[in-house]
Amino acid sequence: MSKPELSNAASVEPAVALMTLLRRQIAQAGGWLPFDRFMAQALYAPGLGYYANGLPKLGRMPESGSDFVTAPELSPWFGRTLAQQVAQALTVTGTDEVWEFGAGTGALALQLLDALGERVRHYTIVDLSGSLRARQRETLAAHAHKVHWVDALPDALRGVVVGNEVLDAMPVQLLVRTGGVWHERGVVWREGDAPGLAFEDRVTERRPPVDIKGTHDYLTEIHPQAEAFLATLAERLRAGGAGAVFLIDYGFPEAEYYHPQRHMGTLMCHQGHRADGDPLSDVGAKDITAHVNFTSVALAAQDAGLHVLGYTSQGRFLLNCGLPALLEEASFAERHMAQKLITEHEMGELFKVIALGTQVWEPLGFDAGDRTHTL
């Protein structure tokens, strides 16, 4: 893939500063930085990482300077349909607050707030990106009296939590089986004719959560930061006494995630609406993601005291929430774009939805096609 040139000096300086920061951290770590620590800096280093700098990120087309599109940007009917589920959850939990993690452009928040109206009194966004926060303020100006931003969770929270494509951007650790021996993959700085970042593997006691059949070389990820996030979220919801969580992302249950044939892992980068597998190039200028292990999400939530209320594909979830009936008032063009949310070869099958809660009840999004038994 050709790499887009940084447009101006203002773009170059953060890239140089980020590389300087990484070199310093590698040196301080003894010359080898675990991949999850590298990924955290590449994405979230204040003012420098991909999600913390001012470069465009989300949009439908590469001509906008964006790198990828998410469901709320693809079709407003995503949020309008999700609102049916959120409304039910607000009623069941007896709350009037919504919390959104990683709100992107604010498109999903706008769709939910428009659809839910007075059902929501407070809408709180938890987002580490300063540049995206400014864009969110513009998008949500009509709901400014309801919307708040926080950098950290309170000790207790109540309400309905939503997160679309949040877990996939949480730093992961890389494990590599080479010659039958497990290693952890880290990042080093190589000098020489072409100095730069490089991978280096070190023998480790860490293992995937399941045995990988076979003796072939195998690359995969484990997700301790996502699991820690779920544990913290569960603790705060239980302290608040009433809440439900709906997380939407691309991924698999554990048996599929660690299938012997998935020997190259799921780590992927996104830039200019193209995907590549090289997180060490154009650092800070492209997204780095990994698919979600939904089994580990469910287990982390259960271990922290939440109930798993449902798990299914995005397509089935949206159909259960009434997308076809809602589209009766949509134009042909709107219906065409909304189809991408549910068709298997687009977002419908790869993306999954998992629901968690402080109490047991039956969310409408899982009325048919619930796959909790596969976790």
Sequence and secondary structure as in RCSB ss.txt:
>XXXX:A:sequence
MSKPELSNAASVEPAVALMTLLRRQIAQAGGWLPFDRFMAQALYAPGLGYYANGLPKLGRMPESGSDFVTAPELS
PWFGRTLAQQVAQALTVTGTDEVWEFGAGTGALALQLLDALGERVRHYTIVDLSGSLRARQRETLAAHAHKVHWV
DALPDALRGVVVGNEVLDAMPVQLLVRTGGVWHERGVVWREGDAPGLAFEDRVTERRPPVDIKGTHDYLTEIHPQ
AEAFLATLAERLRAGGAGAVFLIDYGFPEAEYYHPQRHMGTLMCHQGHRADGDPLSDVGAKDITAHVNFTSVALA
AQDAGLHVLGYTSQGRFLLNCGLPALLEEASFAERHMAQKLITEHEMGELFKVIALGTQVWEPLGFDAGDRTHTL
>XXXX:A:secstr
       SHHHHHHHHHHHHHHHHHHHHTTS EEHHHHHHHHHHSTTTSTTTSSS  B SSGGGT  B  HHHH 
THHHHHHHHHHHHHHHHHT  EEEEES TTSHHHHHHHHHHGGG SEEEEE   HHHHHHHHHHTGGGTTTEEEE
SS  SS  EEEEEES GGGS  EEEEEETTEEEEEEEEEE SSS EEEEEEEE S   SS   SSS EEEEE HH
HHHHHHHHHHHHHHHS EEEEEEEEEE HHHHT TT TB S EEEETTEEES TTSSTTSSEEE  EEHHHHHHH
HHHTT EEEEEEEHHHHHHHTTHHHHGGGS HHHHHHHHTTTSIIIIITTEEEEEEESS    GGGSS   GGG 
